[in-house]
Amino acid sequence: MYKLLFDLVFKKMDPEKAHHLAFFWIRLASSVPGLRTLVRLVLAPRDRALRTSALGLDLPGPFGLAAGFDKNGVGIDGLAMIGFDYVEIGTITGEPQPGNPAPRLFRLVEDRALVNRMGFNNQGSARVAARLAQRPHTSSTPVVGVNIGKTKVVEEADAIGDYVKSTERLAKYADYLVVNVSSPNTPGLRNLQAVSHLGPLLGAVREAADRSTAHHVPLLVKIAPDLADEDVDAVADLALELGLDGIIATNTTIGREGLRTSAARIEEIGMGGLSGAPLKARALEVLQRLRARTEGRLVLVSVGGIETAEDAWQRIIHGADLVQGYSAFIYQGPFWCRRIHKGLSAKVRAGGFRDLAAAVGSAKASS
Ligand SMILES: Cc1cc2nc3c(=O)[nH]c(=O)nc-3n(C[C@H](O)[C@H](O)[C@H](O)COP(=O)(O)O)c2cc1C
């Protein structure tokens, strides 16, 4: 049914408008108490075997919504209502900014992929912090990750100050905090992945988070799939050295290899980060590399090209404690999480695992 809706309505709409419309419906449904309960019952049934703990947090399952969908933290409860086990909001920058001019989001339907050059359009750390401050924090509110990045107009040399500002404002509301240094749409941002820049940045964010809250806020770094393998290893080593809590891999790619979409169309779309199915193989590869390097000492969150329960399962058995997705949500719609959860439950049982956590990294043991 969603396929029909997608083909008849969304596919013909500008992708960013379609996003706003769909997100509006989700928020609307979650604001009506009876409807919210009903939708949750249908879309978010939870098998106890999928319950998992990571980063010191208890989650109903491993499958979260990746950063970029809810940039300002305006629809967290609605997104949990449709089945996401946790929601990563952002990227949020120190200062508000409009992002790049539209059009800036494109569908590559034949590739089940997206290209975006949104450029961190967001309301800025002060406003998002004020919104998060209003949220009740109870055991039934979803786990919220807060993903932070650099304000475009801030010089690369002053990047640390901008991340620190966001951290001071947002850390106390974050169940976990992500330093995003991997989006391709802020000039120079990805240079911060170089260990010489990343070390001081992560150190400063860690200190700022510790100053802002009495409790430990888990800190993760999100990396690009375009890093060379040695650089992936270097980030892993740095994360261990600094006592980071985890790594999120991966963000979108600047690569355009192996696409079905015509070269002319790709050229017409232009710059931006590619996400969705074409990212699958590299995201798995980066995960395997990180797992080999860190051997369970860091929480690994795998994202990039996850479409099916099988994809999510592959990540889990290759060492991902948590998984996330974004692009396939656009193509598969509101039943996506339900399908992933059902498939994962079946796999946990078929594999004879006690629970999902017992399956993490099991591919290595059996291969
Ligand atoms: C439209 C769009 C906007 C995104 N914005 C962000 C962002 O602000 N911050 C971020 O860390 N990742 C962002 N991402 C990347 C996703 O979080 C994710 O890492 C990437 O899309 C790969 O996952 P997927 O193949 O499941 O989409 C964005 C992705 C898309 C498609």
The ligand as an SDF file (V2000), in Angstrom:
LIG
                    3D

 31 33  0  0  0  0  0  0  0  0999 V2000
   18.4500   13.7690    3.5680 C   0  0  0  0  0  0  0  0  0  0  0  0
   19.5360   13.2940    4.4680 C   0  0  0  0  0  0  0  0  0  0  0  0
   20.0350   14.1400    5.4390 C   0  0  0  0  0  0  0  0  0  0  0  0
   21.0430   13.7050    6.2910 C   0  0  0  0  0  0  0  0  0  0  0  0
   21.5010   14.5450    7.2490 N   0  0  0  0  0  0  0  0  0  0  0  0
   22.4370   14.1030    8.1240 C   0  0  0  0  0  0  0  0  0  0  0  0
   22.8620   14.9280    9.1830 C   0  0  0  0  0  0  0  0  0  0  0  0
   22.3910   16.0540    9.3580 O   0  0  0  0  0  0  0  0  0  0  0  0
   23.8200   14.4450   10.0090 N   0  0  0  0  0  0  0  0  0  0  0  0
   24.3490   13.1880    9.8820 C   0  0  0  0  0  0  0  0  0  0  0  0
   25.2000   12.7820   10.6740 O   0  0  0  0  0  0  0  0  0  0  0  0
   23.9420   12.3730    8.8830 N   0  0  0  0  0  0  0  0  0  0  0  0
   23.0070   12.7930    8.0200 C   0  0  0  0  0  0  0  0  0  0  0  0
   22.5740   11.9790    7.0220 N   0  0  0  0  0  0  0  0  0  0  0  0
   23.2160   10.6500    6.8690 C   0  0  0  0  0  0  0  0  0  0  0  0
   22.4330    9.5360    7.5560 C   0  0  0  0  0  0  0  0  0  0  0  0
   22.3540    9.7430    8.9400 O   0  0  0  0  0  0  0  0  0  0  0  0
   23.0890    8.1700    7.2790 C   0  0  0  0  0  0  0  0  0  0  0  0
   24.3720    8.1450    7.8710 O   0  0  0  0  0  0  0  0  0  0  0  0
   23.2350    7.8810    5.7960 C   0  0  0  0  0  0  0  0  0  0  0  0
   22.1150    8.3340    5.0810 O   0  0  0  0  0  0  0  0  0  0  0  0
   23.4120    6.3870    5.5160 C   0  0  0  0  0  0  0  0  0  0  0  0
   22.2910    5.6550    5.9480 O   0  0  0  0  0  0  0  0  0  0  0  0
   21.1250    5.1730    4.9330 P   0  0  0  0  0  0  0  0  0  0  0  0
   21.8210    4.5200    3.7630 O   0  0  0  0  0  0  0  0  0  0  0  0
   20.2830    4.2490    5.7380 O   0  0  0  0  0  0  0  0  0  0  0  0
   20.4140    6.3940    4.5260 O   0  0  0  0  0  0  0  0  0  0  0  0
   21.5700   12.3890    6.1550 C   0  0  0  0  0  0  0  0  0  0  0  0
   21.0450   11.5350    5.1840 C   0  0  0  0  0  0  0  0  0  0  0  0
   20.0450   11.9640    4.3480 C   0  0  0  0  0  0  0  0  0  0  0  0
   19.5100   11.0250    3.3220 C   0  0  0  0  0  0  0  0  0  0  0  0
  1  2  1  0
  2  3  1  0
  2 30  2  0
  3  4  2  0
  4  5  1  0
  4 28  1  0
  5  6  2  0
  6  7  1  0
  6 13  1  0
  7  8  2  0
  7  9  1  0
  9 10  1  0
 10 11  2  0
 10 12  1  0
 12 13  2  0
 13 14  1  0
 14 15  1  0
 14 28  1  0
 15 16  1  0
 16 17  1  0
 16 18  1  0
 18 19  1  0
 18 20  1  0
 20 21  1  0
 20 22  1  0
 22 23  1  0
 23 24  1  0
 24 25  2  0
 24 26  1  0
 24 27  1  0
 28 29  2  0
 29 30  1  0
 30 31  1  0
M  END
$$$$
